[in-house]
Amino acid sequence: MVSFFDRVCYPFNIFIRLTSKKTIRWIMADLFTDLLIYIAIGIMTFAMGAIIGYQLLMMYYMKRFMVIAKQCFDADSVVPIIDELARET
């Protein structure tokens, strides 16, 4: 446990504190905890981005499909689907 004196005088005795084995273990545990927190934030951010991206792409292509389906219905042919596939590839 860090005392009040150590907290107040931390900038002045940093080199003394870093030589203590107990302090080194405390600093390493603190850094590892921070690392785990940042990794968890990164994973959650990636997951949210993947879900949002998936939803946006589904909305775009669903809208696009409805337009093509209406064109096919109006033309009574599959030519608009073939044209769209040629345009997308």
Z-matrix of the N, CA and C atoms (Angstrom, degrees):
N
C 1 1.446
C 2 1.525 1 109.00
N 3 1.311 2 116.48 1 138.27
C 4 1.460 3 121.99 2 -177.56
C 5 1.523 4 108.64 3 -89.07
N 6 1.334 5 115.34 4 129.52
C 7 1.456 6 119.67 5 -178.62
C 8 1.524 7 110.63 6 -81.76
N 9 1.319 8 114.79 7 167.09
C 10 1.461 9 120.91 8 178.43
C 11 1.523 10 110.38 9 -62.13
N 12 1.318 11 116.97 10 -39.39
C 13 1.465 12 121.14 11 179.68
C 14 1.523 13 110.34 12 -61.78
N 15 1.341 14 116.88 13 -42.05
C 16 1.460 15 119.88 14 179.19
C 17 1.520 16 111.54 15 -64.84
N 18 1.311 17 116.89 16 -37.16
C 19 1.468 18 119.39 17 179.23
C 20 1.520 19 111.75 18 -68.00
N 21 1.316 20 116.60 19 -40.41
C 22 1.470 21 120.44 20 -179.37
C 23 1.515 22 110.61 21 -70.43
N 24 1.321 23 116.78 22 -40.23
C 25 1.462 24 121.19 23 -174.99
C 26 1.530 25 112.39 24 -96.67
N 27 1.300 26 118.43 25 12.46
C 28 1.456 27 121.11 26 -175.67
C 29 1.529 28 113.74 27 -54.39
N 30 1.318 29 120.04 28 -46.40
C 31 1.473 30 118.26 29 -179.41
C 32 1.519 31 113.20 30 -62.77
N 33 1.326 32 117.40 31 -24.40
C 34 1.466 33 120.29 32 -175.93
C 35 1.518 34 113.14 33 -89.28
N 36 1.311 35 117.71 34 -28.16
C 37 1.464 36 118.25 35 -176.62
C 38 1.518 37 112.34 36 -118.05
N 39 1.314 38 117.11 37 32.67
C 40 1.461 39 120.40 38 -177.97
C 41 1.525 40 111.23 39 -63.67
N 42 1.334 41 117.92 40 -37.07
C 43 1.466 42 119.69 41 -177.96
C 44 1.525 43 111.21 42 -71.07
N 45 1.310 44 117.44 43 -33.56
C 46 1.463 45 121.13 44 177.48
C 47 1.530 46 109.34 45 -69.51
N 48 1.315 47 117.16 46 -42.64
C 49 1.467 48 120.94 47 -177.92
C 50 1.521 49 111.34 48 -67.70
N 51 1.332 50 118.01 49 -34.33
C 52 1.452 51 120.55 50 -177.81
C 53 1.527 52 112.88 51 -72.03
N 54 1.314 53 117.96 52 -16.15
C 55 1.460 54 119.91 53 179.83
C 56 1.518 55 112.50 54 -86.12
N 57 1.316 56 117.63 55 -14.66
C 58 1.453 57 121.45 56 179.51
C 59 1.527 58 110.26 57 -76.72
N 60 1.357 59 116.78 58 135.95
C 61 1.464 60 120.70 59 -179.99
C 62 1.525 61 110.98 60 -65.20
N 63 1.317 62 116.32 61 -38.24
C 64 1.456 63 120.34 62 179.64
C 65 1.527 64 110.43 63 -62.54
N 66 1.315 65 116.99 64 -40.94
C 67 1.461 66 121.37 65 -179.58
C 68 1.517 67 110.68 66 -69.32
N 69 1.319 68 116.95 67 -39.11
C 70 1.461 69 120.03 68 179.51
C 71 1.527 70 109.57 69 -62.94
N 72 1.338 71 117.62 70 -42.32
C 73 1.461 72 120.33 71 177.65
C 74 1.523 73 110.65 72 -63.38
N 75 1.336 74 117.27 73 -40.35
C 76 1.459 75 121.59 74 179.39
C 77 1.529 76 111.01 75 -63.69
N 78 1.346 77 116.32 76 -43.87
C 79 1.460 78 120.61 77 -179.84
C 80 1.520 79 110.39 78 -65.76
N 81 1.336 80 117.93 79 -42.42
C 82 1.459 81 120.89 80 -179.81
C 83 1.527 82 110.96 81 -64.93
N 84 1.329 83 117.26 82 -40.93
C 85 1.460 84 119.92 83 178.11
C 86 1.521 85 110.44 84 -64.67
N 87 1.311 86 116.64 85 -39.83
C 88 1.465 87 120.82 86 178.60
C 89 1.528 88 110.82 87 -65.13
N 90 1.332 89 117.08 88 -41.94
C 91 1.455 90 120.35 89 178.82
C 92 1.527 91 111.16 90 -66.38
N 93 1.332 92 116.64 91 -38.85
C 94 1.462 93 119.93 92 178.59
C 95 1.527 94 111.04 93 -65.56
N 96 1.327 95 116.61 94 -39.22
C 97 1.458 96 120.16 95 176.79
C 98 1.523 97 110.39 96 -63.15
N 99 1.322 98 116.96 97 -44.49
C 100 1.465 99 120.71 98 177.11
C 101 1.524 100 111.12 99 -60.16
N 102 1.325 101 116.36 100 -42.44
C 103 1.462 102 120.94 101 179.42
C 104 1.525 103 110.68 102 -61.44
N 105 1.320 104 117.31 103 -44.47
C 106 1.466 105 120.47 104 178.39
C 107 1.520 106 111.61 105 -62.91
N 108 1.325 107 116.87 106 -38.88
C 109 1.463 108 120.67 107 178.12
C 110 1.529 109 110.42 108 -63.61
N 111 1.335 110 117.60 109 -44.42
C 112 1.459 111 120.79 110 -179.88
C 113 1.528 112 111.52 111 -66.80
N 114 1.317 113 117.53 112 -37.08
C 115 1.464 114 120.53 113 176.87
C 116 1.527 115 109.92 114 -64.39
N 117 1.332 116 116.74 115 -43.60
C 118 1.475 117 120.27 116 179.07
C 119 1.532 118 110.51 117 -63.21
N 120 1.325 119 117.46 118 -41.41
C 121 1.471 120 120.39 119 177.69
C 122 1.526 121 110.23 120 -62.59
N 123 1.323 122 117.16 121 -41.40
C 124 1.462 123 120.92 122 178.30
C 125 1.514 124 112.39 123 -63.27
N 126 1.322 125 117.28 124 -42.39
C 127 1.465 126 120.64 125 179.14
C 128 1.518 127 110.76 126 -65.67
N 129 1.331 128 116.61 127 -42.88
C 130 1.469 129 118.93 128 179.44
C 131 1.524 130 111.37 129 -66.04
N 132 1.320 131 117.74 130 -39.05
C 133 1.460 132 121.14 131 178.14
C 134 1.526 133 110.77 132 -64.10
N 135 1.342 134 116.44 133 -42.67
C 136 1.456 135 120.29 134 178.14
C 137 1.531 136 110.69 135 -62.47
N 138 1.329 137 116.52 136 -43.86
C 139 1.469 138 120.38 137 -179.21
C 140 1.528 139 110.91 138 -63.76
N 141 1.325 140 116.90 139 -44.11
C 142 1.466 141 119.29 140 178.73
C 143 1.524 142 110.89 141 -63.53
N 144 1.317 143 117.75 142 -41.12
C 145 1.465 144 120.91 143 178.36
C 146 1.518 145 111.87 144 -63.97
N 147 1.331 146 116.50 145 -40.39
C 148 1.464 147 119.52 146 178.66
C 149 1.526 148 111.16 147 -65.29
N 150 1.319 149 116.93 148 -42.33
C 151 1.475 150 120.22 149 179.77
C 152 1.519 151 110.96 150 -66.39
N 153 1.330 152 117.24 151 -45.51
C 154 1.470 153 120.38 152 179.82
C 155 1.523 154 110.63 153 -64.57
N 156 1.332 155 117.02 154 -42.23
C 157 1.464 156 120.41 155 178.05
C 158 1.515 157 112.23 156 -62.53
N 159 1.330 158 116.37 157 -41.63
C 160 1.458 159 120.52 158 177.83
C 161 1.526 160 110.81 159 -61.50
N 162 1.325 161 116.33 160 -44.96
C 163 1.466 162 119.98 161 -179.46
C 164 1.535 163 111.59 162 -64.14
N 165 1.323 164 116.84 163 -41.15
C 166 1.469 165 119.94 164 179.47
C 167 1.527 166 111.26 165 -65.38
N 168 1.334 167 116.77 166 -42.66
C 169 1.459 168 119.29 167 178.11
C 170 1.524 169 111.69 168 -65.11
N 171 1.328 170 116.58 169 -39.08
C 172 1.462 171 119.44 170 177.95
C 173 1.529 172 111.07 171 -63.75
N 174 1.332 173 117.08 172 -41.00
C 175 1.462 174 119.93 173 178.19
C 176 1.528 175 110.71 174 -63.20
N 177 1.336 176 117.00 175 -44.09
C 178 1.463 177 121.02 176 -178.45
C 179 1.525 178 110.89 177 -62.84
N 180 1.341 179 116.31 178 -50.54
C 181 1.462 180 118.60 179 -175.98
C 182 1.523 181 112.44 180 -73.22
N 183 1.327 182 118.34 181 -27.90
C 184 1.466 183 119.74 182 174.70
C 185 1.535 184 110.05 183 -65.54
N 186 1.330 185 115.70 184 -42.98
C 187 1.467 186 120.15 185 177.80
C 188 1.530 187 109.79 186 -63.64
N 189 1.328 188 115.87 187 -42.75
C 190 1.465 189 120.74 188 179.83
C 191 1.529 190 110.55 189 -63.42
N 192 1.344 191 116.07 190 -41.22
C 193 1.462 192 120.32 191 179.82
C 194 1.525 193 111.08 192 -64.07
N 195 1.324 194 117.73 193 -39.71
C 196 1.461 195 120.54 194 179.72
C 197 1.532 196 110.91 195 -63.96
N 198 1.317 197 117.25 196 -38.23
C 199 1.469 198 120.66 197 177.86
C 200 1.526 199 109.94 198 -64.77
N 201 1.330 200 116.56 199 -45.05
C 202 1.466 201 120.73 200 -179.96
C 203 1.528 202 110.15 201 -66.14
N 204 1.339 203 118.15 202 -40.10
C 205 1.463 204 121.06 203 179.25
C 206 1.530 205 110.50 204 -62.57
N 207 1.327 206 117.07 205 -39.81
C 208 1.475 207 120.05 206 178.37
C 209 1.525 208 110.16 207 -65.90
N 210 1.342 209 116.89 208 -39.69
C 211 1.465 210 120.06 209 177.88
C 212 1.527 211 110.59 210 -63.19
N 213 1.332 212 116.19 211 -40.93
C 214 1.466 213 120.31 212 178.30
C 215 1.527 214 110.64 213 -65.18
N 216 1.324 215 116.60 214 -39.70
C 217 1.462 216 120.27 215 179.10
C 218 1.529 217 111.06 216 -65.25
N 219 1.329 218 115.38 217 -43.49
C 220 1.464 219 119.56 218 -179.75
C 221 1.532 220 111.53 219 -66.80
N 222 1.327 221 117.63 220 -39.75
C 223 1.463 222 121.45 221 -178.11
C 224 1.521 223 111.68 222 -84.33
N 225 1.322 224 117.06 223 -15.35
C 226 1.470 225 122.70 224 -176.91
C 227 1.529 226 110.19 225 54.75
N 228 1.357 227 113.99 226 45.71
C 229 1.459 228 120.86 227 -177.27
C 230 1.522 229 109.13 228 -154.96
N 231 1.324 230 116.40 229 166.08
C 232 1.470 231 120.87 230 176.63
C 233 1.527 232 111.25 231 -100.61
N 234 1.295 233 117.42 232 6.39
C 235 1.462 234 121.18 233 -179.18
C 236 1.534 235 112.29 234 -59.78
N 237 1.348 236 121.05 235 -40.84
C 238 1.469 237 119.07 236 178.28
C 239 1.538 238 113.30 237 -61.60
N 240 1.334 239 117.86 238 -33.17
C 241 1.476 240 119.50 239 177.09
C 242 1.519 241 109.96 240 -67.23
N 243 1.311 242 117.07 241 -42.57
C 244 1.470 243 121.10 242 179.78
C 245 1.523 244 109.96 243 -64.23
N 246 1.328 245 116.76 244 -41.46
C 247 1.467 246 120.03 245 177.20
C 248 1.533 247 111.62 246 -62.65
N 249 1.324 248 115.91 247 -40.74
C 250 1.470 249 119.66 248 179.16
C 251 1.522 250 111.53 249 -66.54
N 252 1.326 251 117.11 250 -40.97
C 253 1.461 252 120.03 251 176.81
C 254 1.520 253 111.25 252 -63.08
N 255 1.316 254 116.93 253 -38.58
C 256 1.474 255 119.91 254 177.98
C 257 1.518 256 110.73 255 -66.89
N 258 1.331 257 116.89 256 -35.91
C 259 1.468 258 121.17 257 179.37
C 260 1.531 259 111.25 258 -70.75
N 261 1.330 260 117.96 259 -36.93
C 262 1.464 261 121.73 260 -177.10
C 263 1.522 262 113.71 261 -77.51
N 264 1.342 263 117.19 262 -24.30
C 265 1.468 264 119.24 263 -177.16
C 266 1.484 265 113.23 264 -99.41
